[in-house]
Amino acid sequence: MNLQDAKKYLFAWIKVISTVLMTGAIALESWNLYAGLTHLPVPSSLTPVFWVERFAVSAHLIEGAIAACFAASRNKLPLQYGTYTFFVGTVGLLELFAKADPE
């Protein structure tokens, strides 16, 4: 297995894991919001998890916005590629900028 194949394999796993974790982060934040609105108790032991989750979602949101801004220059649909990059993270940006410059 050469380096290029290893990179593709690693990127594929990162995409799957990142998508699952981001979906879980959105579900966790939705549950926290629902619990706050309905006055349900939230275990205080989850506070560090919420902070990590919020940081990750914020970072992915910034990456998605950057991808959406540059997607049109790479002949991609901005909203679609921004959403893709939001879920897969930095890998989406690396793929976007690894493409050959448009003519």
DRENDO-1510 file (C-alpha; in Angstrom, 1 decimal, always signed):
<recs>
REC; n; res; u; v; w
REC; 1; MET; +0.0; +0.0; +0.0 .
REC; 2; ASN; +1.5; +3.3; -1.0 .
REC; 3; LEU; +1.1; +6.7; +0.6 .
REC; 4; GLN; -1.7; +7.8; -1.7 .
REC; 5; ASP; -3.8; +4.7; -1.0 .
REC; 6; ALA; -3.2; +5.1; +2.8 .
REC; 7; LYS; -4.4; +8.7; +2.5 .
REC; 8; LYS; -7.6; +7.8; +0.7 .
REC; 9; TYR; -8.3; +5.0; +3.3 .
REC; 10; LEU; -7.6; +7.3; +6.2 .
REC; 11; PHE; -9.8; +10.1; +4.7 .
REC; 12; ALA; -12.6; +7.7; +4.2 .
REC; 13; TRP; -12.5; +6.6; +7.8 .
REC; 14; ILE; -12.3; +10.2; +9.0 .
REC; 15; LYS; -15.3; +11.2; +6.9 .
REC; 16; VAL; -17.4; +8.4; +8.4 .
REC; 17; ILE; -16.3; +9.0; +12.0 .
REC; 18; SER; -16.7; +12.8; +11.7 .
REC; 19; THR; -20.2; +12.5; +10.2 .
REC; 20; VAL; -21.3; +10.2; +13.0 .
REC; 21; LEU; -19.8; +12.5; +15.7 .
REC; 22; MET; -21.3; +15.7; +14.2 .
REC; 23; THR; -24.7; +14.1; +13.9 .
REC; 24; GLY; -24.3; +13.0; +17.5 .
REC; 25; ALA; -23.2; +16.5; +18.6 .
REC; 26; ILE; -26.3; +18.0; +16.9 .
REC; 27; ALA; -28.5; +15.4; +18.7 .
REC; 28; LEU; -26.8; +16.1; +22.0 .
REC; 29; GLU; -27.3; +19.9; +21.7 .
REC; 30; SER; -30.9; +19.4; +20.6 .
REC; 31; TRP; -31.5; +17.2; +23.7 .
REC; 32; ASN; -29.8; +19.9; +25.9 .
REC; 33; LEU; -32.0; +22.6; +24.4 .
REC; 34; TYR; -35.1; +20.5; +24.8 .
REC; 35; ALA; -34.2; +19.7; +28.5 .
REC; 36; GLY; -33.7; +23.4; +29.1 .
REC; 37; LEU; -37.0; +24.4; +27.6 .
REC; 38; THR; -39.0; +21.8; +29.5 .
REC; 39; HIS; -37.0; +22.2; +32.7 .
REC; 40; LEU; -35.7; +18.6; +32.7 .
REC; 41; PRO; -32.6; +18.0; +34.7 .
REC; 42; VAL; -29.3; +17.6; +32.8 .
REC; 43; PRO; -26.5; +15.8; +34.6 .
REC; 44; SER; -23.8; +18.2; +35.5 .
REC; 45; SER; -21.2; +15.6; +34.6 .
REC; 46; LEU; -22.1; +16.2; +30.9 .
REC; 47; THR; -20.9; +19.9; +31.1 .
REC; 48; PRO; -17.4; +19.2; +29.7 .
REC; 49; VAL; -19.0; +17.1; +26.9 .
REC; 50; PHE; -21.2; +20.0; +26.0 .
REC; 51; TRP; -18.3; +22.4; +25.8 .
REC; 52; VAL; -16.2; +20.0; +23.6 .
REC; 53; GLU; -19.3; +19.4; +21.4 .
REC; 54; ARG; -19.9; +23.1; +21.0 .
REC; 55; PHE; -16.3; +23.8; +20.1 .
REC; 56; ALA; -16.4; +21.1; +17.5 .
REC; 57; VAL; -19.6; +22.3; +16.0 .
REC; 58; SER; -18.3; +25.9; +15.9 .
REC; 59; ALA; -15.1; +24.8; +14.2 .
REC; 60; HIS; -17.0; +22.7; +11.6 .
REC; 61; LEU; -19.4; +25.6; +11.0 .
REC; 62; ILE; -16.4; +27.9; +10.3 .
REC; 63; GLU; -15.0; +25.3; +7.9 .
REC; 64; GLY; -18.3; +24.9; +6.2 .
REC; 65; ALA; -18.6; +28.6; +5.7 .
REC; 66; ILE; -15.1; +28.8; +4.2 .
REC; 67; ALA; -15.9; +25.9; +1.9 .
REC; 68; ALA; -19.2; +27.5; +0.8 .
REC; 69; CYS; -17.3; +30.8; +0.0 .
REC; 70; PHE; -14.7; +29.0; -2.2 .
REC; 71; ALA; -16.9; +26.3; -3.7 .
REC; 72; ALA; -18.1; +28.4; -6.6 .
REC; 73; SER; -14.6; +29.1; -7.7 .
REC; 74; ARG; -14.0; +25.3; -7.8 .
REC; 75; ASN; -17.2; +24.6; -9.8 .
REC; 76; LYS; -19.0; +23.2; -6.8 .
REC; 77; LEU; -22.4; +24.1; -5.4 .
REC; 78; PRO; -21.7; +26.4; -2.4 .
REC; 79; LEU; -24.6; +25.2; -0.1 .
REC; 80; GLN; -24.0; +21.6; -0.9 .
REC; 81; TYR; -20.2; +21.7; -0.4 .
REC; 82; GLY; -20.5; +23.8; +2.7 .
REC; 83; THR; -22.9; +21.3; +4.2 .
REC; 84; TYR; -20.6; +18.4; +3.2 .
REC; 85; THR; -17.6; +20.2; +4.8 .
REC; 86; PHE; -19.6; +20.9; +7.9 .
REC; 87; PHE; -20.0; +17.2; +8.4 .
REC; 88; VAL; -16.6; +15.9; +7.3 .
REC; 89; GLY; -14.5; +18.9; +8.6 .
REC; 90; THR; -11.0; +19.7; +7.5 .
REC; 91; VAL; -11.0; +16.8; +5.0 .
REC; 92; GLY; -13.6; +18.6; +2.9 .
REC; 93; LEU; -11.5; +21.7; +2.8 .
REC; 94; LEU; -8.4; +19.7; +1.9 .
REC; 95; GLU; -10.3; +18.0; -1.0 .
REC; 96; LEU; -11.7; +21.4; -2.2 .
REC; 97; PHE; -8.3; +23.0; -2.3 .
REC; 98; ALA; -6.5; +19.9; -3.7 .
REC; 99; LYS; -8.4; +20.2; -6.9 .
REC; 100; ALA; -6.6; +21.8; -9.9 .
REC; 101; ASP; -7.2; +25.5; -10.2 .
REC; 102; PRO; -10.2; +26.4; -12.5 .
REC; 103; GLU; -9.3; +27.7; -16.0 .
</recs>
